[in-house]
Structure formats: structure tokens, C-alpha cells
Amino acid sequence: MKSLSSVDPEVTKILECESVREASRLQMIASENYVSPAVLEAQGSVFTNKYAEGYPGARYYQGCGPSDQVEQLALERLKTIFGAEHANVQPHSGSSANMAVYFALLNPGDKILGMDLAAGGHLTHGAKVNFSGKLFAAHHYKVDPQTHLIDYGLLDQQARELKPRMIVIGASAYPRILDFKRFRAICDEVGALMLVDIAHIAGLVAGGAHPSPVPFADVVTSTTHKTLRGPRGGFILCRQAYAKKIDSMVFPGIQGGPLMHVIAAKAVAFGENLRPEFKVYAKQIVDNAAALAQGLMNRGFKLVTGGTENHLLLMNLQSESMTGAEAAERLEQAGLVANKNGIPYDPQGPRVTSGVRMGTAALTTRGMKTGEMEQVAGFIEKILRGNNDPERLKGIREEIAALCAKFPVFAY
């Protein structure tokens, strides 16, 4: 950062602090990961300078030859990863990807049926505070009060009664495999479009560690970070029949110029996703999450659904006499970064919660395996079941920093 340090030492110092924080803490927020140095270089490249409104071969500005090349490369790599008929890599985020799909295929006031936010869904799946809940007649399916699993029979009944125009599948805090074939059958039964948001599990799908929704869904949306380990951004996959509507809604419908530096970084990440070692990585994420879950349950902690089948787990802290907010704060003080999260049928509000969500994607990127997950489970017990003395937590933070030092961020 020679240029930056000479031009703006204040920002340089902040960036250095963030680098130290990421390197010396157990980063376990399920929606975060570490990108490779190659992705960082592409995102910080000269494409930052370029406006390229339109699509490859049909831009509204001159000088877009290299922009066309890098976007086309990203598109082809993405379609290869997921076996999709059509792709769009211009969405700035997963939320804007969802917005483009809704606006392209629905009319304001149409009924949508998505997973309830309180059951593990996402804001853009019809939450009242979000555009998706304000512009569309949003209804929600929940999880079983006892098992906290999706009750597909009840969902089928709800869909038949409601007859939504679209059913939205996907979650931000659901630790189990999603049955896309069953969802497709329900959609067909009621004549609903099937949108699957794989923002959290995209890397698992890409690596063969979770079933793919692409053979079943009309449209698939995702972020490019999280388990996919790319830059922060979004993409859309769809059947060819919906391509024109969706592309024209992304641009000029809801966005102007695409972020070509981010698209270049997406192309690099997609290239990494196509390598054989990415399949090994995806499987290790799932293995690590299972090992962490087992380690916590062996210590008497309660987990929503009693375990996990993907990259995340959700701790239910009601029996620990501690709120999610209190637990997340204490964990961070001791060097483990997770986030408070509501559990199904949570009596606490969203600013307090009764749970903590954890993911293993970032730790797996650093090279940690199931043995380290047992250590992490021990750290969690030590942090949450001991007193809140700052000196005690500082000691644990030093232990965690020592573990992190054995697994450098850019080792891969």
C-alpha cells in the first residue's frame, strides 16, 4: 500500500487494523469468507475506471473491448460451474439480484411465498421492512415448532390455499439440506414460479457438497462471496425463456453501469471455483461444520435442528441464561467473531435474540480441519460458561490468536 500510505495515512492505518483483525480472530460469521490475493488484485484493478453500461457486444460507451472480454469470461465460467442456460453477473448484490427477478417476472401486489425471516429466511424474501414485503403480497412458510425443520406437507397445503405467483426458496440461518425436487413439485402443483436464493450455499453447490437447484428452478440468485469465496456482489441464473426479461430489468431496469472491477474479480473467483481443489474445500466446510456442531453438542449446548448439514449452525442459548447479543459480544471480546441471530419462535426481539449463528467457510479457507473445530468448540465453552472478566477473556483471545497464527489467511 505504498501509494495509499503516502496519500492517506489515516485510511492506511484503518486498513492495517482490519488486516490484523481478520488474521488474528476466528472469523465465524456464516456470510463471510476470505478472498484470494488474486481476487483482491482484480477488484483493485484499472477496471475501477471504466463505465460499461449495457452488455457484452451491446455497450452504450466506447472503449469496452476488455470489459466485454472479462464479463463474457465471467459468464461462461459461471454457467459452467452450475450448468445453467443463462447467467447475469452484473447485480451489485444478492438483494439487487432478487429485486431484478421480482420486477422482471412479477407485478406489484402479486403473491409471493417465502421462508419467514424468523424461521431462518432473508429480508428480501418478503419481510415487511423490505421492498419485497412492501411491493408484493408476501406470505411466509415457517418451520416445525418442535424439529425446526421445513414441513413440506404443511408448505404444500399452504401453497394450495394461497396459490402464490412465486415461491421463494433459500435461507440465511437454516442448517439443513433443501429439497429442491419437493419444492419443484409444489410449485408445479399450484402453477408458481420457483426462485431459489442460494446466497449462503452457492459454494457448497458449486463444489458438489449440496444438491443443485439449477435443474429444478426457474431462476436462481446468489451472492458471489460467502461460501463461493468471491468478491461482494451478486448473480442470476435462469432458464433461457426468462433471459431477456431479467437482463433488461438488471440494466436498464434497476442499475446503471456495472462494476467492471467487481466483475473482473468475479471472473477470477469463478475460475478458482472450477479447480478440483474447490470440491475438496466445499466438502471440508461441511465436515468442519458437522465436527463443530458435534463438539458443541457433546458439551451440552443446544443447536437448532440438532445439528447441521451445510456450512452453518445456530446455537440456542435459552438454556444458558444468556441472550444472543450478550453471547456475541463476549465471543468477540475473546477473539471469536460470530453474530447474534434469532431462533425459530424466538421470544426475544431481533436486537437481542436467543441464538448465535456460526459458519465454517472462513476457517476452512485458512486450512483448519475437524481437529481444529474441536478446539474451537472448547473455546466457545470456555468463553460462554466462564465469567465475563476482561482479563480472563484477554487470555482466551491470546490463545485464539496463537491458533490463528498457525493458519495464515493467505496460505491457500
N, C-alpha and C positions, 0 to 999 in steps of 0.2 A: 504493500500500500504506500509506495514511495510518493506518488503524486498526491494522493489523498492526505497523507500526513503533513506534507508541506503546505497544502492549500487550506485544509480544515482539520487541525489537530483535535478539536473538540469531538467531531464525528468519529475521527480515527480512534480516539480513546473509548468511545461508546462501543464501536465495533470490536475492539480488542476485549472489552469486558464481556461482550456477548460470546466471543470465541472461547474465552476462558470458562464461562458459564456452561456452554454446551459441552465442552470437553471434560469438565470436572464433575458433572452431575449425571445421575441416572435419568435420562430423558425418557419418560414413560407416558407422555400424553399420546393417546392412541392415534391421533390425527397428525402427528409429527414424525419426521424422519430426518436423515442426513443425506443431502445430495452429494454426488461425487465432485471432485475438483473440476472434472471436465464439464459437468453441468453448470457449475459456478462460472467457469470461464465463458461458456456460451451465453449465459444470461447477462454477463457483464461486457458483452462484445459490442462491436460497431453497429450491430442491428438496432441498438438502442436509438440510433439517429434516424431510422427510416420509417416513413409513412408508407403504408401499402394497402390502402382501402380497396376492397374487392377480394377476388380470389385468384389463384394462380392462372395466368393467361388472360385475366379479365380485370386488371387493376385500373384505378382511376388516376394514378400518378405514374410518371415516367421513372425510369431507373429501378425497376422492380425485378430485374432478371435474377439476381441472387436470392431475393425474397421468395420468388416463385420456386426456385430450386429447393430452398430449405423447407418451405411449407409442404411442397409435394413429397419431399423425403419423409417428413413427419407423418403425413397422411398415409403413405404406403407402409411405413413401419407399423403404425397403429393398426391398420386394417389387417396386417399380417399377424400381429400379436393376438388379436381377438377373433380373427376370421369373419370380419364384418364386411357388409356390402358397401357401406358408405361411411365416411368419417368427416368430422369438422373439428379442427384443432384451434379455432380462434376464440372460443369462450374464455373470458378473463378469469372465471372461477366456476366451481360446481354450481353455485347458485344461479349465475347467469346462464349456464348451460340448461338448467331446469326451466328458467324463465323463457328461454328461446323455444323450448319444446312446448311448453304450455301455450304460449302465444301463437305458435305455428299450427297446433293441432286442436286447440280448444277455443271456445268463445267465452267471454266474460259471463259468469253465472253458471257455467257448466258444472256438473257434479264431478268431484274427484274423491277418491277413497285412498287414503294413505295411512301409514302407521302413525299412531298417536305419539306426539313428542314425549309424553310422559312414559310411554312404553318402550322408548328407545329410538323413535323416529327422528326426523330432521325438520328444522324450521320451514324449509321450502316444500315440505310435503303436506302443506295445508294448515300450518299453525296460524292462529288468529292474528298474531302480531306481525306476520309476514305477508308479503304481497300475495302469496299463493292462497292464503286464507282470507284475504281482503277482496280479491278479484274473482275468486271461484267459490262455488258452494262446496266447501270442504267438509268431508266426513272422515272418520278415523276408525281403524280397527285397532284392537288392543291385544294384550297377551293374557293367557290364562292366569287367574289370580293366585293359583297355587304353584304351578310349574314355571310361570313366567315365559312359557313358550307360545308361539303363534298357534292358535286353534284354527286350523284350516277349515274344519267343518263349520264353525261359527262364522268365519270370514265368508265362506261360500253363501251361507244363509243371509248375511248382511248385504252382500253384493246383489243377491237376487231380489231382495226387498228394495234396495236403493237404486239399482241399475245406473251406476256411475258411467260417465263418458270415458273416464280413465281410472285405472288402478295403479297406484304408485308403490313400488316395492323398493326396499332399501332401508337402512338404519344407521345410526351413529353410535348406538350403545346396545346392540343385540349380539350376544356372543355365540350364536348358533348358525348352522348352515341354513341357507334359504332354499326352499323347494320351488325352483323356478318352473318346473313342469306342472306342479299343482297350481301355481298362480296362473299359468297359461290356460289351464283347463277352466279355472274360474272366470278369467277374462272372456274366453270364448263362449262360456255359458250365458253371460249377460251382455255380450257384444261390446265389451270395454277395450279400449286401447291399453297396452301393457308397457309402462315406463319403469325401467329398473335403474336405480341410482346406486352405482357400485363404488361410490367415492372411497369408502373405507376398505373395501375388499378387492379393489382393482388389481393390486399387485399379486394377491393370492390367486385370483382368476388367471392373470397373465402367466403365473408360474405353475399353474395346474394344482394348486393347493385348495381350491374351492371350485365347485361347479360353475360353468359359464352360463350367463343368462342370454347370450347373443343368439343361440338357436331358437329361443322362445320369445324374446321381447320384440315389440315393435320398435322401441327406442331404448338405448342405454346411455346414461350420462355418468360422468365421473369427474373427480378432480385428478390432477396429474401428480400430486405429492402423496402424502400418506404412504401406504404400502407400495405404491408404484415407484416411489423414490425419485420423482422428478421435481421440476420447479413448481411453484404455486401457480395453478391455472386449472383449466377445465377442458373437456372434450365431449363430443357427442358421437355416438354410433347409431346408425339406423338402417332400416330396410330401404332399398333404392326408391321405393314408392313415396317415401317421405322426404327424400333428399332435397329436392328443390324448395319445398316449403320451409324446411328447417334452415337451410343455408341462407335463404333470403330473410329469415327472421333474425338470425345472428347478425348479418350485415345485409341491408342497412337497418334492419328492424330494431335492434336494441343496442348495437355497438357501432362505433365508427372504425377508426384504424386499428388493426390487430397489433398486438405487442410482438413485433418480429423477434426481438431478443429473447422473449419467453418461448416463442415457437421454436427458435433455434435450440434452446435448452430442452424443450420437449423432445425434439428430434434426437438429441444426444441420449436422453433418458430412455426413449423407446428403443434405441439401438442397444443400450445396456440390457433392457428387458428381454431382448431377443437372444441374448447369450445363454448358453447352457447353465452357467453358474447361477443365473437368476432363479431357475427352478429349484436349485438346492437352497438358495436363500429363502424363497417363499415357504418351502416345507419347514425350514428351520424356524421361521417366525411362528408357525402353528405349533411345532413341537415345543418351542420355548414358552408359548402362552399356556399350553397344557401343563408343562412342568411347573410353571409359576403358580397356576391355579391349584395343582395338587399340593404344592408346598404350602400354600396358604390354608387350604382345607385341612391338611394334616396338623396344622397349628390351631385349628378350631375356628378359623374365620369363615363367615358365610358368604357365598358367591351367588349372584343372581343366576338362575337356571342350574346351579350346582356344578358349574364348570364352564368350559369354552371349547369351541370347535374352530375358532378363527384366530385373529391377532389380538383380541381384546378380552378383558374380563371386567366384571363390575362387582365391587365389594359392597355388601350390605352391612353397614356398620351399626344397625339398630341394637344389636346385642352387645356392642362395645361401649355403649353410653357415650357416643361421640358422633357429631354431625359430619357430613362430608366436607363442609367448609373448614371445620376445625382440623380434620384429618389431613386435608390437602395442604393446609398452612404448615402443620407440624412436619409433614413429609418434606416439604420444600426446605424448611429450616435445616433439616438433616441431610439435604443433598439429593432427594429423590423427587422428581417433578412429575406429578400426575394432576388430575383435575377433579374437583367435586362434580357429582353427577346424580341426578335423580334416579331412583329405582322405581320399578313399576308399582303404582298405587302408593307413592311416597307421601307420607303425612307432612313432610317438610316442604317448604316452598323452594323454588328454583335457585334462590340465592343462598340457601342453607343446605338443603338436600340430606339424604340419608346414605349416600353412597359415594364411592370414589371409582373412577374409571381408569384403567391402566392398559397399556399396549406394549407389545414387544418388538415392533418393527425397528425402531431406532437402536435398541440394544443389540438386536441381531445384526444390523448393519455394521456395528463395531466389532462383530466377531464373537459375541457372547453366545454360549450354548446352554444346554439344560443344567449343567453343573453350576453355572453362574446364576441361573434362575433360582436354584435352591438357596444360594447366598442372598439373593435379592429378597426372597420370602422371609429369610431370617432378619434382614434389615428392617423390613416392614413391621414384623412383630416387635422388634426391639424399639422401633420408633413409636408405634401406636400404643403399646402396652406398658411403656415406661412413663416416667413423669416428664413434664414439659420444661425441665431445667435447661436453660440455654447452653450451659457448659456440657451437659450430657449429650445434647443434640449436636453440638460442635464436634464432640469426639466421634460420633457416628458419621458426621459429614466428612471427617478426615479419613475414616475407614472406607467410605464410599469413593472418595477421591483417589485413594490408593488402588481400589479395584478398577476405576475408570482409566487410570494411568497405564494399566496393563493392556487396554484395548483402545488404541488411538482412534480418533474419529475418522481419519482418512486412511486407515490401514487397508481398506479394500480398493 
